[in-house]
Amino acid sequence: MSALGRHILAEFYGCPMEILSDQEQIKQYMVKAALEAGAEIKETIFHQFCPQGVSGVVVISESHLAIHTWPEYGYAAVDVFTCGQKVDPWVSCNYLKNKFLARNMSAREIERGIFDVQLDYKPAANY
């Protein structure tokens, strides 16, 4: 079996409210997390909610990093999805755990796009 991508679903607990409320700081951390893992940044979009919370996505050539924060609970949900062999999504997750000063991280990896090499799969020419 071979997978097209690796998808880390991470949950960060016990993070300081001021970090999880700061849109610009979160954007900087997310971009740096992608770069630390060796990804190529294509685009970013982040949104500050009122009264608190941030959502954002860093689009990379290899897929994406996404976040949503609940500062009032000291919690952030993070997805790191990478395709190919060049980028290690765990590098990004561990970098973010440290930057968010998380007391605890729960994370699991899911392989995406698993194809049995015996099936002789051919993608459709047009969708």
TIMI-2910 file (N, C-alpha, C, CB; in pm, 1 decimal, decimal comma, always signed):
<rs>
+----------+----------+----------+----------+----------+----------+----------+----------+----------+----------+----------+----------+------+
!      n_x !      n_y !      n_z !     ca_x !     ca_y !     ca_z !      c_x !      c_y !      c_z !     cb_x !     cb_y !     cb_z ! resn !
+----------+----------+----------+----------+----------+----------+----------+----------+----------+----------+----------+----------+------+
!    +83,8 !   -118,5 !     +0,0 !     +0,0 !     +0,0 !     +0,0 !    +88,4 !   +125,1 !     +0,0 !    -95,4 !     -0,3 !   +122,1 !  Met !
!    +41,5 !   +225,9 !    -68,8 !   +111,8 !   +352,2 !    -78,2 !    +10,5 !   +465,2 !    -58,8 !   +186,1 !   +365,4 !   -214,9 !  Ser !
!    +46,7 !   +566,5 !    +17,3 !    -43,0 !   +678,7 !    +44,5 !     +4,4 !   +802,9 !    -29,8 !    -51,5 !   +706,6 !   +196,0 !  Ala !
!    -92,4 !   +882,9 !    -74,5 !    -60,1 !  +1009,5 !   -140,6 !    -18,6 !  +1116,3 !    -40,1 !   -179,4 !  +1058,5 !   -221,9 !  Leu !
!    -72,6 !  +1108,2 !    +81,6 !    -42,0 !  +1211,7 !   +178,7 !    -53,0 !  +1165,5 !   +321,9 !   -131,3 !  +1327,3 !   +158,0 !  Gly !
!     -1,6 !  +1250,9 !   +409,3 !     -7,5 !  +1228,0 !   +554,3 !    -82,1 !  +1344,9 !   +614,7 !   +136,1 !  +1212,7 !   +617,9 !  Arg !
!   -180,3 !  +1314,9 !   +699,8 !   -263,8 !  +1418,4 !   +760,5 !   -256,7 !  +1403,7 !   +912,1 !   -411,7 !  +1408,7 !   +710,1 !  His !
!   -200,4 !  +1503,3 !   +978,1 !   -192,2 !  +1504,2 !  +1123,5 !   -308,4 !  +1587,2 !  +1176,7 !    -54,8 !  +1560,9 !  +1172,6 !  Ile !
!   -385,5 !  +1527,0 !  +1267,1 !   -491,0 !  +1597,9 !  +1338,7 !   -438,8 !  +1618,3 !  +1479,9 !   -628,9 !  +1518,5 !  +1337,1 !  Leu !
!   -412,9 !  +1743,1 !  +1515,2 !   -351,9 !  +1773,7 !  +1644,3 !   -442,8 !  +1862,7 !  +1727,6 !   -216,0 !  +1840,8 !  +1624,8 !  Ala !
!   -440,6 !  +1836,9 !  +1857,1 !   -514,8 !  +1917,8 !  +1951,9 !   -417,3 !  +1965,7 !  +2057,9 !   -633,2 !  +1838,2 !  +2015,2 !  Glu !
!   -415,2 !  +2096,4 !  +2078,4 !   -325,1 !  +2158,3 !  +2174,9 !   -407,7 !  +2207,8 !  +2293,8 !   -244,4 !  +2275,5 !  +2109,7 !  Phe !
!   -368,7 !  +2164,8 !  +2412,7 !   -439,3 !  +2200,8 !  +2535,8 !   -347,5 !  +2279,1 !  +2628,5 !   -492,3 !  +2075,1 !  +2607,1 !  Tyr !
!   -408,3 !  +2364,5 !  +2710,4 !   -331,7 !  +2437,6 !  +2810,3 !   -246,9 !  +2548,7 !  +2753,4 !   -245,1 !  +2344,2 !  +2884,4 !  Gly !
!   -291,6 !  +2609,4 !  +2644,1 !   -218,3 !  +2720,0 !  +2581,3 !   -262,6 !  +2852,9 !  +2642,9 !   -241,1 !  +2721,0 !  +2426,9 !  Cys !
!   -170,4 !  +2947,3 !  +2657,0 !   -209,6 !  +3078,3 !  +2709,3 !   -309,6 !  +3149,3 !  +2617,6 !    -86,1 !  +3165,9 !  +2728,5 !  Pro !
!   -410,2 !  +3209,2 !  +2680,7 !   -515,9 !  +3278,5 !  +2607,8 !   -460,4 !  +3388,1 !  +2516,9 !   -615,9 !  +3338,2 !  +2705,5 !  Met !
!   -359,2 !  +3461,0 !  +2565,0 !   -306,8 !  +3572,5 !  +2485,0 !   -241,0 !  +3524,7 !  +2355,7 !   -206,2 !  +3652,7 !  +2567,0 !  Glu !
!   -181,9 !  +3407,5 !  +2354,8 !   -122,8 !  +3353,8 !  +2232,0 !   -232,6 !  +3313,3 !  +2134,2 !    -31,5 !  +3233,0 !  +2263,4 !  Ile !
!   -333,9 !  +3242,4 !  +2183,7 !   -439,6 !  +3192,4 !  +2096,1 !   -535,4 !  +3300,4 !  +2048,4 !   -516,9 !  +3086,0 !  +2166,6 !  Leu !
!   -522,9 !  +3421,7 !  +2102,2 !   -606,8 !  +3534,6 !  +2061,7 !   -537,5 !  +3626,1 !  +1962,3 !   -648,1 !  +3614,4 !  +2182,8 !  Ser !
!   -410,2 !  +3606,1 !  +1938,8 !   -329,0 !  +3697,8 !  +1858,8 !   -316,2 !  +3648,4 !  +1714,8 !   -189,8 !  +3714,5 !  +1921,5 !  Asp !
!   -400,9 !  +3702,6 !  +1627,6 !   -404,7 !  +3658,6 !  +1487,7 !   -268,9 !  +3670,0 !  +1419,2 !   -507,2 !  +3739,7 !  +1410,7 !  Gln !
!   -202,3 !  +3781,4 !  +1434,8 !    -75,1 !  +3802,3 !  +1364,8 !    +32,1 !  +3704,9 !  +1414,0 !    -27,0 !  +3947,0 !  +1383,8 !  Glu !
!    +36,3 !  +3682,2 !  +1544,8 !   +134,1 !  +3588,3 !  +1600,4 !   +105,9 !  +3446,3 !  +1552,7 !   +132,8 !  +3593,7 !  +1754,1 !  Gln !
!    -21,1 !  +3407,3 !  +1551,9 !    -58,7 !  +3273,7 !  +1504,9 !    -20,3 !  +3256,6 !  +1358,9 !   -209,9 !  +3249,6 !  +1523,5 !  Ile !
!    -46,5 !  +3357,9 !  +1277,3 !     -8,7 !  +3351,4 !  +1135,3 !   +142,1 !  +3330,7 !  +1121,2 !    -52,2 !  +3480,6 !  +1061,2 !  Lys !
!   +220,5 !  +3406,8 !  +1196,3 !   +366,4 !  +3392,5 !  +1190,2 !   +409,5 !  +3251,8 !  +1230,3 !   +434,4 !  +3496,0 !  +1281,1 !  Gln !
!   +350,5 !  +3197,9 !  +1337,2 !   +385,0 !  +3063,4 !  +1382,0 !   +347,3 !  +2957,8 !  +1278,8 !   +316,5 !  +3033,1 !  +1514,2 !  Tyr !
!   +230,9 !  +2972,8 !  +1218,3 !   +185,2 !  +2874,0 !  +1119,2 !   +273,9 !  +2876,1 !   +994,7 !    +38,4 !  +2901,2 !  +1079,7 !  Met !
!   +309,2 !  +2994,3 !   +948,6 !   +398,5 !  +3006,1 !   +832,3 !   +534,5 !  +2946,7 !   +864,7 !   +413,8 !  +3154,1 !   +789,0 !  Val !
!   +587,9 !  +2980,8 !   +980,7 !   +719,8 !  +2928,2 !  +1021,2 !   +715,1 !  +2776,6 !  +1039,2 !   +767,1 !  +2995,2 !  +1152,6 !  Lys !
!   +603,3 !  +2723,7 !  +1090,6 !   +588,8 !  +2578,3 !  +1106,4 !   +596,9 !  +2508,4 !   +971,5 !   +455,4 !  +2544,2 !  +1175,4 !  Ala !
!   +534,5 !  +2566,3 !   +870,3 !   +540,1 !  +2509,4 !   +735,4 !   +683,2 !  +2514,0 !   +681,7 !   +444,4 !  +2585,3 !   +640,2 !  Ala !
!   +749,0 !  +2627,2 !   +699,0 !   +885,4 !  +2642,6 !   +648,5 !   +983,2 !  +2550,0 !   +722,0 !   +930,7 !  +2788,7 !   +662,6 !  Leu !
!   +965,5 !  +2534,3 !   +852,3 !  +1052,2 !  +2445,6 !   +930,7 !  +1045,9 !  +2302,2 !   +878,4 !  +1012,3 !  +2449,2 !  +1079,1 !  Glu !
!   +928,9 !  +2262,6 !   +829,0 !   +910,8 !  +2126,1 !   +777,9 !   +959,2 !  +2111,9 !   +633,4 !   +763,7 !  +2085,8 !   +787,1 !  Ala !
!   +997,8 !  +2222,7 !   +571,6 !  +1047,9 !  +2218,2 !   +434,7 !   +942,6 !  +2243,1 !   +328,3 !  +1110,8 !  +2087,1 !   +409,9 !  Gly !
!   +827,6 !  +2298,1 !   +367,6 !   +718,8 !  +2322,6 !   +272,5 !   +739,5 !  +2453,8 !   +197,5 !   +583,7 !  +2324,6 !   +345,1 !  Ala !
!   +671,4 !  +2465,0 !    +84,9 !   +673,1 !  +2586,0 !     +3,3 !   +539,1 !  +2657,0 !    +19,7 !   +701,2 !  +2552,9 !   -147,0 !  Glu !
!   +542,0 !  +2779,0 !    +75,4 !   +421,0 !  +2856,8 !   +100,6 !   +365,5 !  +2912,8 !    -30,8 !   +450,0 !  +2971,4 !   +200,2 !  Ile !
!   +234,3 !  +2898,9 !    -47,8 !   +166,7 !  +2954,8 !   -164,7 !    +76,9 !  +3071,5 !   -127,7 !    +85,3 !  +2847,6 !   -234,5 !  Lys !
!     +2,0 !  +3058,2 !    -15,5 !    -93,6 !  +3161,5 !    +21,6 !   -132,9 !  +3144,1 !   +168,2 !   -218,8 !  +3156,5 !    -70,0 !  Glu !
!   -176,5 !  +3253,3 !   +231,5 !   -226,2 !  +3245,1 !   +368,8 !   -354,8 !  +3325,8 !   +380,9 !   -119,9 !  +3296,1 !   +469,7 !  Thr !
!   -441,7 !  +3281,3 !   +469,1 !   -560,8 !  +3358,4 !   +504,6 !   -593,7 !  +3329,5 !   +650,7 !   -682,3 !  +3323,2 !   +410,8 !  Ile !
!   -613,9 !  +3436,7 !   +725,7 !   -645,4 !  +3425,8 !   +867,9 !   -757,2 !  +3521,3 !   +902,3 !   -521,4 !  +3454,2 !   +954,8 !  Phe !
!   -837,5 !  +3481,6 !  +1001,4 !   -950,6 !  +3563,6 !  +1043,4 !   -955,6 !  +3569,5 !  +1195,1 !  -1083,2 !  +3508,2 !   +986,8 !  His !
!   -973,5 !  +3692,0 !  +1248,3 !   -988,2 !  +3714,9 !  +1392,3 !  -1137,4 !  +3722,0 !  +1424,2 !   -914,3 !  +3846,5 !  +1437,5 !  Gln !
!  -1184,1 !  +3637,6 !  +1517,0 !  -1323,3 !  +3639,8 !  +1558,2 !  -1340,8 !  +3734,5 !  +1676,0 !  -1371,8 !  +3498,3 !  +1594,5 !  Phe !
!  -1462,4 !  +3782,7 !  +1694,1 !  -1494,5 !  +3870,8 !  +1804,3 !  -1592,8 !  +3799,1 !  +1896,1 !  -1552,7 !  +4005,6 !  +1753,5 !  Cys !
!  -1565,5 !  +3782,4 !  +2021,3 !  -1463,3 !  +3854,1 !  +2097,3 !  -1326,8 !  +3786,9 !  +2096,8 !  -1508,7 !  +3870,5 !  +2237,9 !  Pro !
!  -1318,4 !  +3661,0 !  +2051,7 !  -1188,8 !  +3592,8 !  +2055,9 !  -1188,0 !  +3474,2 !  +1960,8 !  -1156,2 !  +3546,4 !  +2199,0 !  Gln !
!  -1069,7 !  +3425,6 !  +1934,3 !  -1052,9 !  +3310,1 !  +1847,2 !   -998,9 !  +3349,2 !  +1711,3 !  -1184,0 !  +3237,4 !  +1830,9 !  Gly !
!   -923,2 !  +3256,9 !  +1654,4 !   -860,4 !  +3278,9 !  +1523,8 !   -875,9 !  +3151,8 !  +1441,7 !   -709,0 !  +3318,4 !  +1538,5 !  Val !
!   -906,9 !  +3168,6 !  +1314,1 !   -902,9 !  +3058,6 !  +1218,1 !   -809,6 !  +3099,5 !  +1106,3 !  -1045,7 !  +3023,6 !  +1163,3 !  Ser !
!   -739,5 !  +3000,8 !  +1050,3 !   -650,8 !  +3034,0 !   +940,5 !   -600,7 !  +2912,9 !   +866,5 !   -535,6 !  +3112,1 !   +990,4 !  Gly !
!   -554,1 !  +2939,9 !   +745,0 !   -500,4 !  +2835,6 !   +658,8 !   -372,4 !  +2886,9 !   +592,6 !   -605,1 !  +2792,2 !   +551,8 !  Val !
!   -273,1 !  +2800,9 !   +591,2 !   -151,9 !  +2824,7 !   +513,9 !   -153,7 !  +2721,0 !   +402,1 !    -19,8 !  +2814,4 !   +603,4 !  Val !
!   -169,8 !  +2769,0 !   +280,4 !   -169,1 !  +2679,5 !   +164,4 !    -24,4 !  +2660,1 !   +122,2 !   -255,8 !  +2736,9 !    +45,9 !  Val !
!    +14,9 !  +2534,7 !   +112,2 !   +151,7 !  +2501,5 !    +71,7 !   +145,3 !  +2418,1 !    -56,3 !   +227,8 !  +2424,2 !   +185,5 !  Ile !
!   +253,2 !  +2413,0 !   -129,4 !   +257,2 !  +2331,1 !   -251,4 !   +221,7 !  +2186,8 !   -220,6 !   +396,1 !  +2338,0 !   -317,1 !  Ser !
!   +255,4 !  +2143,8 !    -99,1 !   +236,1 !  +2005,3 !    -59,4 !    +98,8 !  +1980,1 !     +4,4 !   +345,0 !  +1964,8 !    +36,7 !  Glu !
!    +14,8 !  +2079,6 !    +25,1 !   -123,9 !  +2074,6 !    +72,9 !   -154,0 !  +2192,7 !   +162,5 !   -150,8 !  +1943,8 !   +148,1 !  Ser !
!   -168,5 !  +2173,3 !   +298,1 !   -206,5 !  +2286,3 !   +383,0 !   -182,4 !  +2262,2 !   +531,8 !   -351,0 !  +2318,5 !   +361,3 !  His !
!   -180,5 !  +2372,6 !   +605,4 !   -187,2 !  +2373,8 !   +750,3 !   -308,9 !  +2458,7 !   +786,3 !    -53,8 !  +2430,0 !   +815,6 !  Leu !
!   -390,5 !  +2413,2 !   +879,9 !   -509,5 !  +2487,5 !   +920,3 !   -519,5 !  +2490,1 !  +1071,8 !   -636,6 !  +2425,5 !   +858,8 !  Ala !
!   -583,7 !  +2597,1 !  +1123,5 !   -598,4 !  +2612,4 !  +1268,3 !   -730,4 !  +2679,5 !  +1301,4 !   -481,7 !  +2693,3 !  +1326,7 !  Ile !
!   -784,1 !  +2643,2 !  +1417,3 !   -893,1 !  +2718,4 !  +1479,7 !   -866,0 !  +2718,5 !  +1629,1 !  -1035,0 !  +2656,4 !  +1446,3 !  His !
!   -875,9 !  +2837,4 !  +1691,6 !   -845,5 !  +2848,3 !  +1833,8 !   -968,3 !  +2884,2 !  +1916,0 !   -737,5 !  +2951,4 !  +1855,9 !  Thr !
!   -968,5 !  +2834,5 !  +2038,3 !  -1065,8 !  +2869,8 !  +2141,0 !   -984,1 !  +2921,3 !  +2260,2 !  -1159,0 !  +2745,6 !  +2181,0 !  Trp !
!   -944,9 !  +3048,0 !  +2257,7 !   -859,3 !  +3101,5 !  +2364,1 !   -919,0 !  +3085,2 !  +2503,3 !   -831,8 !  +3247,2 !  +2338,7 !  Pro !
!  -1052,0 !  +3097,2 !  +2514,3 !  -1117,3 !  +3087,6 !  +2644,8 !  -1101,0 !  +2949,6 !  +2708,6 !  -1264,6 !  +3120,1 !  +2630,8 !  Glu !
!  -1067,2 !  +2848,5 !  +2626,7 !  -1042,8 !  +2713,8 !  +2677,5 !   -895,1 !  +2675,2 !  +2671,2 !  -1125,2 !  +2613,3 !  +2599,4 !  Tyr !
!   -811,5 !  +2765,2 !  +2620,4 !   -669,4 !  +2732,2 !  +2605,5 !   -646,2 !  +2621,5 !  +2504,4 !   -611,2 !  +2691,5 !  +2739,0 !  Gly !
!   -733,5 !  +2615,4 !  +2403,8 !   -735,6 !  +2502,1 !  +2309,5 !   -721,3 !  +2549,1 !  +2164,7 !   -866,0 !  +2421,9 !  +2325,4 !  Tyr !
!   -646,8 !  +2471,3 !  +2086,8 !   -635,0 !  +2494,6 !  +1943,0 !   -642,1 !  +2361,2 !  +1870,1 !   -502,8 !  +2568,9 !  +1909,0 !  Ala !
!   -718,1 !  +2359,2 !  +1761,1 !   -725,9 !  +2243,0 !  +1672,3 !   -642,2 !  +2275,2 !  +1548,9 !   -875,8 !  +2208,4 !  +1633,4 !  Ala !
!   -550,1 !  +2185,3 !  +1514,9 !   -457,9 !  +2208,0 !  +1403,4 !   -456,6 !  +2086,6 !  +1312,1 !   -315,2 !  +2238,5 !  +1454,9 !  Val !
!   -462,7 !  +2111,7 !  +1181,7 !   -445,6 !  +2008,0 !  +1079,5 !   -319,3 !  +2039,8 !  +1000,7 !   -570,6 !  +1999,3 !   +984,7 !  Asp !
!   -238,6 !  +1939,4 !   +978,6 !   -122,4 !  +1953,5 !   +890,8 !   -130,5 !  +1839,1 !   +790,5 !    +14,7 !  +1951,3 !   +971,9 !  Val !
!   -156,8 !  +1873,7 !   +665,1 !   -173,3 !  +1774,8 !   +558,5 !    -62,9 !  +1798,0 !   +456,6 !   -315,5 !  +1784,5 !   +491,7 !  Phe !
!    +19,9 !  +1695,4 !   +434,2 !   +128,9 !  +1706,4 !   +337,7 !   +125,3 !  +1589,5 !   +240,4 !   +264,8 !  +1712,2 !   +409,5 !  Thr !
!   +163,0 !  +1616,8 !   +119,1 !   +172,1 !  +1513,4 !    +16,1 !   +318,0 !  +1498,3 !    -24,4 !    +83,0 !  +1548,2 !   -107,6 !  Cys !
!   +353,5 !  +1380,9 !    -69,7 !   +490,7 !  +1355,9 !   -111,2 !   +578,3 !  +1318,7 !     +6,3 !   +547,4 !  +1476,8 !   -181,3 !  Gly !
!   +706,8 !  +1303,1 !    -19,8 !   +802,1 !  +1256,9 !    +80,5 !   +889,7 !  +1368,2 !   +137,4 !   +889,1 !  +1151,1 !    +21,3 !  Gln !
!   +882,8 !  +1487,6 !    +79,4 !   +974,7 !  +1595,5 !   +114,2 !   +944,9 !  +1660,7 !   +249,7 !   +971,1 !  +1700,1 !     +7,0 !  Lys !
!   +818,5 !  +1672,3 !   +285,9 !   +778,1 !  +1748,1 !   +404,3 !   +728,2 !  +1653,7 !   +513,4 !   +668,7 !  +1851,0 !   +368,2 !  Val !
!   +780,2 !  +1670,2 !   +634,6 !   +738,7 !  +1589,1 !   +749,0 !   +639,2 !  +1669,9 !   +833,0 !   +862,3 !  +1545,3 !   +835,1 !  Asp !
!   +510,8 !  +1632,2 !   +834,5 !   +410,6 !  +1710,3 !   +907,7 !   +434,2 !  +1713,3 !  +1058,4 !   +273,6 !  +1654,9 !   +880,3 !  Pro !
!   +504,2 !  +1613,2 !  +1112,9 !   +531,5 !  +1611,3 !  +1257,0 !   +625,2 !  +1724,3 !  +1298,1 !   +591,6 !  +1476,9 !  +1297,6 !  Trp !
!   +710,8 !  +1768,2 !  +1208,1 !   +799,8 !  +1881,3 !  +1237,3 !   +714,0 !  +2005,1 !  +1264,9 !   +899,6 !  +1907,6 !  +1118,4 !  Val !
!   +614,0 !  +2027,7 !  +1181,7 !   +523,9 !  +2142,4 !  +1200,9 !   +447,0 !  +2131,1 !  +1331,1 !   +425,9 !  +2153,9 !  +1084,0 !  Ser !
!   +392,6 !  +2013,9 !  +1360,4 !   +314,2 !  +1994,3 !  +1483,0 !   +397,6 !  +2020,3 !  +1608,0 !   +257,4 !  +1852,4 !  +1487,4 !  Cys !
!   +516,4 !  +1966,0 !  +1612,3 !   +601,7 !  +1984,8 !  +1729,8 !   +647,1 !  +2130,1 !  +1744,5 !   +723,6 !  +1893,3 !  +1721,3 !  Asn !
!   +672,6 !  +2195,7 !  +1632,3 !   +708,3 !  +2337,5 !  +1635,5 !   +593,6 !  +2418,3 !  +1696,2 !   +741,9 !  +2389,1 !  +1492,7 !  Tyr !
!   +469,6 !  +2391,7 !  +1650,4 !   +354,0 !  +2465,8 !  +1700,8 !   +327,7 !  +2436,6 !  +1848,5 !   +230,1 !  +2431,9 !  +1618,5 !  Leu !
!   +345,5 !  +2313,7 !  +1890,2 !   +327,0 !  +2279,6 !  +2032,3 !   +417,3 !  +2366,7 !  +2118,9 !   +356,9 !  +2129,1 !  +2057,6 !  Lys !
!   +540,4 !  +2382,3 !  +2076,6 !   +635,5 !  +2465,0 !  +2151,3 !   +598,9 !  +2613,0 !  +2146,3 !   +776,1 !  +2445,1 !  +2096,9 !  Asn !
!   +561,4 !  +2663,5 !  +2031,3 !   +529,2 !  +2805,7 !  +2017,1 !   +400,1 !  +2843,1 !  +2088,8 !   +518,2 !  +2842,1 !  +1870,3 !  Lys !
!   +303,6 !  +2753,3 !  +2091,9 !   +177,3 !  +2780,0 !  +2161,5 !   +187,7 !  +2753,6 !  +2311,5 !    +65,9 !  +2694,8 !  +2102,1 !  Phe !
!   +304,7 !  +2709,2 !  +2357,2 !   +328,2 !  +2678,4 !  +2498,0 !   +223,3 !  +2580,8 !  +2551,6 !   +327,9 !  +2807,2 !  +2581,2 !  Leu !
!   +187,3 !  +2484,5 !  +2467,4 !    +85,2 !  +2386,0 !  +2503,6 !   +136,9 !  +2294,8 !  +2613,4 !    +43,0 !  +2303,2 !  +2380,7 !  Ala !
!    +54,8 !  +2276,0 !  +2715,2 !    +91,5 !  +2181,4 !  +2820,4 !    +75,2 !  +2038,3 !  +2772,3 !     +7,0 !  +2204,8 !  +2946,0 !  Arg !
!    -14,4 !  +2019,5 !  +2675,1 !    -41,3 !  +1885,1 !  +2625,6 !    -79,6 !  +1891,7 !  +2477,7 !   -153,5 !  +1817,2 !  +2708,6 !  Asn !
!    -35,3 !  +1791,6 !  +2402,1 !    -74,9 !  +1778,4 !  +2262,5 !   -123,9 !  +1635,9 !  +2240,8 !    +43,3 !  +1813,2 !  +2165,8 !  Met !
!   -238,3 !  +1624,2 !  +2179,3 !   -290,9 !  +1494,7 !  +2137,5 !   -294,0 !  +1498,4 !  +1985,6 !   -434,7 !  +1464,9 !  +2199,4 !  Ser !
!   -232,2 !  +1399,8 !  +1921,8 !   -225,4 !  +1402,6 !  +1775,5 !   -227,5 !  +1261,4 !  +1719,2 !    -99,2 !  +1476,5 !  +1728,2 !  Ala !
!   -284,0 !  +1251,6 !  +1600,2 !   -280,9 !  +1123,5 !  +1530,6 !   -259,8 !  +1149,7 !  +1381,8 !   -412,2 !  +1042,6 !  +1555,2 !  Arg !
!   -200,4 !  +1052,8 !  +1317,2 !   -170,8 !  +1063,0 !  +1174,5 !   -264,1 !   +971,0 !  +1096,6 !    -22,4 !  +1027,6 !  +1145,9 !  Glu !
!   -316,4 !  +1024,4 !   +988,7 !   -401,1 !   +948,0 !   +897,6 !   -335,0 !   +950,6 !   +760,3 !   -547,4 !  +1006,2 !   +892,0 !  Ile !
!   -322,0 !   +834,7 !   +699,8 !   -272,5 !   +830,0 !   +562,5 !   -389,4 !   +860,2 !   +469,9 !   -208,0 !   +690,7 !   +529,1 !  Glu !
!   -366,7 !   +947,5 !   +373,2 !   -472,1 !   +988,6 !   +280,8 !   -439,0 !   +937,3 !   +140,6 !   -488,7 !  +1143,8 !   +280,6 !  Arg !
!   -542,5 !   +897,0 !    +66,8 !   -522,5 !   +850,7 !    -70,0 !   -444,8 !   +721,7 !    -76,6 !   -452,1 !   +955,4 !   -149,9 !  Gly !
!   -495,5 !   +619,0 !     -7,9 !   -426,8 !   +489,6 !     -8,2 !   -479,5 !   +407,2 !   -124,9 !   -447,3 !   +413,7 !   +127,5 !  Ile !
!   -389,8 !   +366,4 !   -210,9 !   -424,9 !   +286,5 !   -326,8 !   -349,6 !   +154,7 !   -322,7 !   -394,6 !   +362,3 !   -457,0 !  Phe !
!   -418,2 !    +47,6 !   -352,6 !   -354,8 !    -83,3 !   -363,2 !   -286,0 !    -86,8 !   -499,2 !   -459,3 !   -201,7 !   -346,9 !  Asp !
!   -155,6 !   -104,8 !   -499,4 !    -79,3 !   -100,8 !   -624,5 !   -122,4 !   -210,6 !   -721,9 !    +69,6 !   -114,1 !   -595,2 !  Val !
!   -193,3 !   -312,9 !   -675,3 !   -239,4 !   -421,3 !   -761,1 !   -362,3 !   -382,9 !   -844,0 !   -270,9 !   -542,7 !   -677,0 !  Gln !
!   -428,9 !   -270,3 !   -812,2 !   -554,8 !   -235,5 !   -878,3 !   -537,1 !   -174,9 !  -1016,3 !   -631,3 !   -140,4 !   -793,3 !  Leu !
!   -416,9 !   -134,4 !  -1052,2 !   -392,0 !    -70,8 !  -1180,2 !   -484,1 !    +49,4 !  -1199,0 !   -410,8 !   -171,2 !  -1294,3 !  Asp !
!   -487,6 !   +138,0 !  -1099,6 !   -572,5 !   +255,7 !  -1100,1 !   -521,6 !   +358,3 !  -1200,5 !   -579,5 !   +316,9 !   -960,4 !  Tyr !
!   -615,0 !   +412,8 !  -1280,2 !   -581,6 !   +519,5 !  -1374,9 !   -681,0 !   +633,2 !  -1353,6 !   -584,9 !   +467,8 !  -1524,1 !  Lys !
!   -633,6 !   +752,7 !  -1319,2 !   -724,0 !   +865,5 !  -1300,3 !   -799,2 !   +899,5 !  -1428,3 !   -646,9 !   +986,7 !  -1251,9 !  Pro !
!   -920,4 !   +951,2 !  -1413,0 !   -999,8 !   +993,2 !  -1528,3 !   -933,8 !  +1113,3 !  -1594,1 !  -1145,3 !  +1027,1 !  -1486,6 !  Ala !
!   -945,9 !  +1121,6 !  -1725,0 !   -885,0 !  +1231,9 !  -1798,7 !   -957,4 !  +1363,4 !  -1771,1 !   -885,6 !  +1202,1 !  -1948,5 !  Ala !
!  -1089,7 !  +1358,6 !  -1761,9 !  -1170,1 !  +1478,7 !  -1736,4 !  -1261,8 !  +1453,3 !  -1618,1 !  -1252,6 !  +1518,8 !  -1861,8 !  Asn !
!  -1287,9 !  +1559,9 !  -1541,2 !  -1377,3 !  +1547,1 !  -1425,6 !  -1508,9 !  +1613,0 !  -1454,4 !  -1314,6 !  +1607,9 !  -1300,0 !  Tyr !
+----------+----------+----------+----------+----------+----------+----------+----------+----------+----------+----------+----------+------+
</rs>
